[in-house]
Each structure stands twice: as structure tokens, then as C-alpha cells.
């Protein structure tokens, strides 16, 4: 299953606080598409499906559907602050990634 670094968890918590809705959780999913076959999707969600995996990192809940969980096994979500800030996923299951880093196969 995917792991959040402390930096990523803090940034997600900050973004949830800005939304003003404590019930929000970060949903991380893998969807077909992108130039390499699959792409990552991240968004805030309040709906928890029966087959969702629910992880907790401090005050942050992370939701992953069962089919995405298989593809995210051992992956890490990080956040880099600075000139090129943003979230990035390091996924050992990705055999190939595209130049933009948002899709993989």
C-alpha cells in the first residue's frame, strides 16, 4: 500500500485545513490512461467504499480502492517544496514512466 512521507502528510493536512471540512480524506487511485498506460489520480473525498483500504497518517486519512492498492504496493507519496514544488509518487511497480512523471506502465 502507499506510504506518505511526513512532509506529504503535513501538506495534505494543510490543504484539508484550508478546505475547512475535517471529514475529507485523500483518495489516491490508479486509472487507465496517460501516455504510458496508467496515471495517478489524487483528490479529496468523503465517501468510503466497502472495498477501500483506509490508512491513517497522523490526522490524515488516505483512501485507496482495492484495484489501485495492488498497483500502489510499496509506493511512496512525497511533497517537495521549493522551485519545483508538488507531490510525487515513487512507485517500485512502475516499469516505465513518461517524461512528465504522471503516467506509468
WOVENVEN-V104836 format. One record per backbone hydrogen bond with DSSP energy under -1.0 kcal/mol. CO is the residue of the C=O (numbers start at 1). NH is the residue of the N-H. If there is no record, write none. Layout:
co = (CO	CO)
nh = (NH	NH)
//
This chain:
co = (3	5	6	7	8	9	10	11	12	13	14	15	16	21	25	26	27	29	31	37	38	39	41	43	45	49	53	55	57	60	61	62	63	64	65	66	68	72	75	76	77	78	80	86	88	90	91	96	102	103	104)
nh = (77	9	10	11	12	13	14	15	16	17	18	19	20	24	45	63	43	41	39	33	104	31	29	27	25	52	64	62	60	57	26	55	28	53	69	70	72	75	3	90	5	88	86	80	78	76	94	105	40	98	38)
//
